[in-house]
Amino acid sequence: MMSSPNGPPALPLWINGRAFLTMASGFYEVHDALTGEALRRTPLCGADEVAEAAAAAQAAAPAWAAQPEARRQELLQDWATELDQYTGHFAKLVRQEIGKDEALARAEVEAAVAALQARFADPADQGQVVGLAWDDAAPLATAAILLAPVLRAGGTVVLKPSPRAPGAVYALVELSARAGLPAGVVNLVQGDAAALQALFQQAGIRRVACSGRKEWVAQVAPMAARYGKPFSVEP
C-alpha cells in the first residue's frame, strides 16, 4: 500500500504484474463495516490509468492466447490453491469491507476458489482484452466469477472493482503473480465513474462485462450505449 500522512494507506493499482502507483485526483476512504475504523483509501483514477492497464493487457494477450488451454487451466488451479490457503485472511477482508458475518465471508472465498477451478470459457475471448466491473455486493466472488472464464479462454483482463470494497480484490490479484500468471494477463485499476467510463472509451478493450445489483447495473447500461462498446451483464 501507499502510505500517506493525511489518512489511512492508499491501495495501489496492479498493472503488468506489479503494484502500480499513480497520482490520483481523489480518494474514497474505506471504513470497517463493523467498527467504523478507517482502513484504507481507494485512489479514484481515470482514463490514463485505464489506458496503461489496457496496453499491458494487449501486450500480454498473444502469448497468453498461445498457451495450451490445459496450461491456462493449470495456472488458474494454482491460483485457486493459493487463495484457498488464505481463506481466513480473505474472509477477514470481506467482513471488514462489506460487513458479512464469518460464515458468509468464508462462503464468498469458497465461491471465488470454485470459480477459479471451473471449466467454462468463451472462445470468442481468446486473444482479446476484456474490461470487468462490479459493485460491492460480493466483491471477491464476483471478481473471480467474471475473470476466470476470460482467462481460461485465452483473454486478458482489466478489472475495476467497487471503490467501497477494493481490499480483497487487490489481494486476490497479488496472488495471481505468486501462482505464476504472466505479467499483464490480470490488471486492476481503482476508481469510480471516471474509471468505469474509461473502460468503455478505451479502444484496446474489446468488450466490457459487469455484475452487481440491479440498480447499479442500470446506471452502467446507458454508458455502454453511449460509447457503443459490446456489453454484457453477468449473473
N, C-alpha and C positions, 0 to 999 in steps of 0.2 A: 504494500500500500504506500501511497504518497503521504508523508507526514505534513502537517500544517499547523502553524502556531495559532490559527484562527478557529480551530474546531477539531472534530474527530478526523482521523485519517481518510484520505480520498482514495477510492479504488482506481487503479489504472485500467486501461483498455488491454486487450490481448490481440496483437497483430503480428503475423508472420512468425509465430512460435515463441513469442516473448511478451513480457509486460511492456506496454507502450504508454509513455507519459505524454500528456498534452496540456496545453493552456486552455482550459475550458472557460467559457463565458460566465458560467454559474454552476452551482451545485445544488443537489437535492439532499437534505440531511435525513438519514435513515435512523429511526429510533427503535429501540427494543419494544416489541409489541406487548411484552409482559411487564416490563419495569419502567419504560419511558426513557431509559438511558440513551444518549446519542451514541450510536455505534460506529457509523462511517458516513462518508459523503459520496454521492454519485455525481461524477462530472457530467454536465449537460453539454454534449458535443453536437456536431452538425456535419455539414457536407464535406469538409476537409478530412475529417477522421473516417467517415464512411468511404470516401474515395481511396484513402490509404488502405483500408481493410479490403475493399473490393479489388484493388490492384494486387495485394498479396494473395487473395483467393484465386484470381485469374492466373497468376504466375504458377501457382501450385496445381491448378486443375489438370493440365495434360498428363503430368507424371502420376498423379493420383488416379486418374481415369485409366491409365495404362496398367495399373496394378491388377493382378487377378482378383476377381471378386472374393475368392476364398481368403486371400491375404487381407483385404479390407475388413472382412468379417472377423478375422483373427485379431486384428488391431482393435476393433470395437469390443470384442470379448475381453481383451486385455484391459481396456478402459473400464468396462463393467466390473472386472475383478478389482481394479484399483478403487473404484467407488464403493464397492461392497465392503472393502476392508476399513473404510472410514465412515460407516453408516452413522455411528454416534455423532461424529463431528458435523456431518451434513444435516442430520436431523436437528442438531442444535441451531445451525444457521437458519433452517426453515422455521423453527419455533420462534427464534428471535425476530425474524423479519415479518412473518405473517401471523404469528400467534397460534399456530396449530398446537394441539396437545402432543405429548410424546409419541403416542401410538400412531396418530395420523401423520406426524412428521416422519417417523420411520417408514410408514407405508408409502409416503411420497418418494423416499430414497429407493425403496424396493421397486417402485414403478419405474424410476429412472434406470435402475440396473436392468430391469426386464426389457426396457425399450432398446438399450444398447445391445442386448443379446438377441433381439428379434431378427427375423429374416426378410422382412418386407423391404422392397426397393423399387423405385420407379425408373426404368431405363432411360426415360427422357431427360433425367437429371445428369446423366453421365457427361463429364467434362464441362459442366455448367456451374455458374455461381448462383446460389440461391440466398436471398435475404429472408431471415426469420425473425419475427417479432411476436411478443406475447405480453399479457398483463401479469399481475401478481397473484392470481388465483391459486396456481400450483407452479411456482416458478421453476423449480428444479425438474420435476417430472415433465413439464411441458417442453422445456429445453431439449431434453433427451428424446422425447417423442417426435419432435419436429426435425431435429438434426440427423438422427440415426438413419432413416431411410435415404436421405440425400447422400450422406457419406457412403453408405453401403452401395449405392448405385454408381459411385464414382464422381459425385459432385462435391463442390466445396461450399462453405457457408460463411455468411456474415450474420452474426447474432446481435439482436437488440432487445435485451430483457427490459423489464419494467425498472425505472429508477427507484421504485419503492422497495424492490427485493432483488438487489444485484449480487449479494454476497455468495450465496450457494452456487449461482451460475458461474461466477468468476472462478470459484474454487474448482468447479467441475471442468472448466476449460483448462485450468492449470494442469489438472490430472491428465489431459489428453497428451501433453508433452511427455509425461512420465510413462504413459502407455505406449509411446513410440509413434504417435501420429506425426507425419511430416509437417514442418513449418508451413503455415499458410493454408492448410486444409480447414482449420477451425479458427475463425477470427471473431472478436467480440468488441462491439462499440457500446459505449454507455450514453444514455441521454433520454430525451422525451420526444416531443412532437417534431423538433427540428431534425433529430437523427432518424426518426421514422420516415419523415418526408424525403430525406436524402436517400433512403433505400429505394424509394420509388423513382427518384430522379436519376440515380446512378446508372449510366448506360451499361456498365460491365456486369450488372446484376440481371440475370435473365428473367427471374420471377421472384415474387415475394409471397410467403405463406405466413399466416397469422393464426393465433389461437387465443381464446380468452372468453370472458363474459360477453353476453350479447351486446350490452351497452357499449363496451369498449370496441368490439368489432364494428359496431355501427358507426363509430367515429372514424375508423380506418378505411372502410369501403369507399367513401367519396374521394379520398386521397388517391386510391388506386385508379378510379375512373378518371380523375383529373390528369394523371400522368400517363395513362394508357399502358400501365405495366401489368403483365399477367399476374393474377392474384387469386389465392385460394384461402379459404377458411377451413382449418383442420379441426376435427372434434377434440 
